Amino acid sequence: MAQGQATKVKKKKKSVLKRAAQSRERAEVNRANRTRVRTLMRRLRTAITAGDATAAGNLLQPTMSAIDQAIAKNVLHENTANRYKSRLTLATRVSHSRLTEALRENSEFGATFSDHMLVADWEAGSWKQPQIVPFGPISFSPALTPFHYGQAIFEGFKAHRTASSGLALFRPRDNFARLNRSAARLAMPEIPESLFLGGVAELVRLDREWIPHREGGALYIRPTYFGIDDTLLVRPANRFRLIVMTCPVGPYFSQPIRLLAEERFVRAFPGGTGDSKAAGNYAGGLLAARIAQEKGFHNVLWLDGVERRYIEESGVMNVFFVLDGKAITPPLSGTILPGVTRDSALTLLREMGTAAEERQISIDEALSAHAAGKLTEAFGAGTAAIVAPIACIQYRDRELQFSPSTASSVAAKLRSRLVAIQTGREPDTHNWLLSV
Ligand SMILES: Cc1ncc(COP(=O)(O)O)c(C=O)c1O
């Protein structure tokens, strides 16, 4: 018995010692990782200060990879990592800002650009030093890749002023992840997180005065990423450019939305690029949207590309229906864009006590539920639209009319909760904000 006890104690001691050794080993590896990032950063800064573009170019990729690895392994504190990331970008400031209060508060969505933009090129297998430069025209060969073969993708997210007088990006990592998923689908190189988030944070900090103060106002961040070869050969480009620009904006829609269910044209089909933010998806939708607008609608409501029965999404937003008190949105089947707002809405609705379901809903089901008085609300969810009530949906000769949204509507409550989190008026329990 006593011997058994002694063996047990011995075993326990051995396992404690083993765990201590493992923890020492981990600490050692973490220290080495941190030192590696610091050393690379120091060498990069020295190369930049000395104006040695070749050395800086050679050091950039390993430095970004080391930072990204350190973040993935939780070796660097987020604040330190963000500080390092923002130092990767070289900034040339404008000598005179174009900012006026009228531009900041009253600009049409997407029509006014702030003073600076972020530009980064990929060539010969690696990313070059990202630069922040004055916003302005760029010149390219008429043979440029996207002009002919559409190898171009983009993103859209926002920076808000917060209640504590700070600035915060809303879920930028999700947009970054979607940008890289779109890039993979269009045979484009992956963008390193440190380059993207570091550059965007630096850009937003620099143009922070452009963020509107009005309710619902924000700085809209628009990354665009495209091939920059000048050849007519049909193949993925060998050189790429990422540009990030920003615009002071208010909400995209100023009134409840009128939609026309589209039967003739389709936006996406299985195996296509519907779940990527490819520029071509939008080009293919412009004619249908224009025809709908000529008939007095804001946009189309896309139906599925195979049967033209199931509701998919609208031009710039995902859609939700409130049926029998439950919020329903079409599932991510590969043909609709996985909206960041859609995901936020699903989380918040459930938290607020509204059951939320991702399932197919056909236009026929919507019509009969509406006729039976069970379909009480419809709304769109997207970065630009935020949460926007739908006033009516026309399908053939039938019109689904929805009562005007009130403060107790599901859409109104969702919108106010979402905006309160984005602007720091309610706690960010999901870690959606990135302070810059
Ligand atoms: C086609 C489409 N669907 C949905 C959305 C909503 O996505 P998110 O909420 O990420 O802005 C957008 C806007 O980006 C869009 O263009």
The ligand as an SDF file (V2000), in Angstrom:
LIG
                    3D

 16 16  0  0  0  0  0  0  0  0999 V2000
  -24.3440   41.3220  -53.1560 C   0  0  0  0  0  0  0  0  0  0  0  0
  -24.2040   41.6790  -51.7270 C   0  0  0  0  0  0  0  0  0  0  0  0
  -24.8160   40.9290  -50.8060 N   0  0  0  0  0  0  0  0  0  0  0  0
  -24.7040   41.2060  -49.4900 C   0  0  0  0  0  0  0  0  0  0  0  0
  -23.9410   42.2670  -49.0390 C   0  0  0  0  0  0  0  0  0  0  0  0
  -23.8090   42.5220  -47.5620 C   0  0  0  0  0  0  0  0  0  0  0  0
  -22.5360   42.1530  -47.1110 O   0  0  0  0  0  0  0  0  0  0  0  0
  -21.8750   42.8910  -45.8560 P   0  0  0  0  0  0  0  0  0  0  0  0
  -22.8420   42.7950  -44.7590 O   0  0  0  0  0  0  0  0  0  0  0  0
  -20.6190   42.1380  -45.6040 O   0  0  0  0  0  0  0  0  0  0  0  0
  -21.6380   44.2920  -46.2820 O   0  0  0  0  0  0  0  0  0  0  0  0
  -23.2930   43.0800  -49.9800 C   0  0  0  0  0  0  0  0  0  0  0  0
  -22.4830   44.2090  -49.5400 C   0  0  0  0  0  0  0  0  0  0  0  0
  -21.3410   44.1160  -49.3560 O   0  0  0  0  0  0  0  0  0  0  0  0
  -23.4130   42.7740  -51.3490 C   0  0  0  0  0  0  0  0  0  0  0  0
  -22.7840   43.5170  -52.2740 O   0  0  0  0  0  0  0  0  0  0  0  0
  1  2  1  0
  2  3  1  0
  2 15  2  0
  3  4  2  0
  4  5  1  0
  5  6  1  0
  5 12  2  0
  6  7  1  0
  7  8  1  0
  8  9  2  0
  8 10  1  0
  8 11  1  0
 12 13  1  0
 12 15  1  0
 13 14  2  0
 15 16  1  0
M  END
$$$$
